[in-house]
Structures are given as structure tokens and as C-alpha cells.
């Protein structure tokens, strides 16, 4: 029997401490939780702030033996320590070998691809569920399409074809950890240009990329007219800054489910910049701005300046936030469906902490049937997580138009 039910690794960081607080407030009595990190004194400080008497485990992310002991001590391990390509591999490998369920917040294509290659079959043999991307990246995307598909299936309305998530409302800080992950992935591509093709491929996280349908060019950095997504949308839509990761997670879910969403399922993510006559200018400004950020981080002179301007890992939001993600899907029978995933909390911090904490409780207490492996939030947790998130106040709905 494991010593702990849930271990939060990285509990002294900003998001890690928020996850620990959520678990302290929402875990049923009797759930055995421990905090882990590099500093015992900082872990003790987190315990004092939370008013809990949980055990603490000291382990440096680079110490493979130490993280293996942490992984072997618990049923579910939650880690907020990124960039994951830099710090996360020993821990996810240890969990796969130990049969320990694992959850993280990565939005790094190259890390997730390596984890799939190295750990999927190992985790299947041990029963471990390795579930990457259990925060704002990529739970709204993955569960939004999950409930959209359920509505279509329940109505017998065919399969999904053109489907889009549109971020229609967003207020909150960009996570310093997200920026740091982008830096690290760009540095990896700069050192090894062959990684660019993996990072940019639309099916780069799929279990068998050669089995994916040829649906033509699928660009994540594009502006489109709102009416082309849904007749009720106005203005020009901008690319969503995490589309290049989230879309690959959703496509992996479709493939892992035997293409239940549809062999002709096309998925993209966009962001509203308003409906004024200036929306085309604003949308193209977002597109150009994202390209400029990537280019700036690739070149040493501008990287020096940007590193001092952008948020640092561990920095929290300046104010309370919220987000609304609306989904629009068409089916092979011509029907149209919509779904919504909404929360009144900062997407990169408070909202992410709730999603990650509830994912851990779902794996521990409501573990759906299924095999181990490197899975996605939808395929590992599905309805169990949807129900839990609804119970703590998130809006997740789907309906036919």
C-alpha cells in the first residue's frame, strides 16, 4: 500500500501552492496528501499557511533516485515544476515505471511527444495513467470537444467535421511558466532544427501519425471571419496563442478513441478581439505579435530585452480573472452544435489550480475504467472530471443549435 494518496510536487511555487490550497479545501476526509519540493523549510511554510499537518518530501527534480522514491510513495502524483522538458522527465518516467498516476501542466509539444514515445507502453504495462496538460492547457479544449461530441452522439447526428474553439472572453495574466516553457522549446529547436517539424506538425502527439487522415493544411496561426465559424459570430477572429499545443491534444484524444469524433474531424482554436470595424486590424495585430514574440525569443539581442519584460516563472496574477471558451461544431448530417467551458477565475493560475486539483481527485476517487498509458484529460478522466468541475462552479454545457 502506498504511503500517500496524492503528492503535490512543486508545492512551494505559486501554482503548486494554489493546488495544495484547493486540495486542502475540497478533499474528502481521509485522503492522504503530501507536499514535495526541493526545500523542507519552504514546504513547512506552505503547510503553516494552509493550516495542515501533511507530510513533506524533499527531492530535487534532477535527482532521479529521489524523484523515484517520491513517485513510488503515492497513488497519484501532481507536478507543477516546469519547464517540463528541463525538469520533468525523471519524474514522469519514474511514475510510468512505478504504476503511479501522473498529472502535470505542460504545454510543451516536444516534452509530451518524448513522454509518449518513452512511456506509453511502459505505463500500459504497469497501469499508470500519465495525463499531461491538466490546466488551462488543455482541459477546456479537450473537455469542451468531449461534451460536444457526446451531444452529437446522443442525438445520433453523425460525426463531427469542422469544429472550433473560440475564446470569447479572457481576463488574466499570462503565466510566467508558460513563457518559460516557450523559451525552452524554442531553444531546443534552435539547437536541433529537426525538432521544428515535430513541434509544428498538426498530428505531432497522435499515437500513429501515419494513420491520421489527410485533411489538407491546418494552420494554427491564422485569422478568419467569425461567420465562417458560426453564422452568429461577427468580426475577425485572431489565432489563440495556445492553439499550436491544444489542437494536438484534442486530435490525440480523437485518435485514442478510435476516431469517435470523426475521420473528417478538423479542429482549430481562435480568439475574439471584438466586433468593431477594427477587428481585422486587431486580429492581424495578434497574429503578427505572436510571430514577433517567437522571433524575438530566438535572437539574442531581443531575447535579452524580452527576458526582462516578460513575466517570470512563479509570478502570480495581478487581479482576479475569468475565461469563456465557446465551441462550434458541424456534423456529417449537417447539424450544428455548440458547447461552453467557462470559469470565474484567472485561467493560468486560479482556474488551472482548480482543474489540476480536481483531476487528481478524479483519478484517485472516481477512476474511470480503462487502460494505463500516456493519455489526455478527455480519455483518462472524461465525465468524471466534467462532473467534478461542474460541482466546484465551472460551467460546462453542450447543445444542438
Secondary structure, 3 states (H helix, E strand, C coil): CCCEEEEEECCCCHHHHHHHHHHHHHCCCCCCEEEEECCHHHHHHHHHHHCCCCEEEECCCCCHHHHHHHHHCEEEEEECCCCHHHHCHHHHHHHHHHCCEEECCCCCHHHHHHHHHHHHHHHHHHCCEEECCCECCEHHHHHHHHHHHHHHHHHCCCCEEEEEEEEEEEECCCCHHHHHHHHHHHHHHHHCCCHHHHHHCCCCCCCCHHHCCCCCCCCCCCCEEHHHCCCCCCCEEEECCCHHHHHHHHHHHHHHCCCCCCCCCEEEEEEECCCCCCHHHHHHHHHHHHHHHHHHHHCHHHHHHHHHHCCCCCCCCCCCCEEEEEEEEEECCCCEEEEEEEECCCCCCHHHHHHHHHHHHHHHHCCCCCCCEEECHHHHCHHHHHHHHHHCCCEEEEEEC
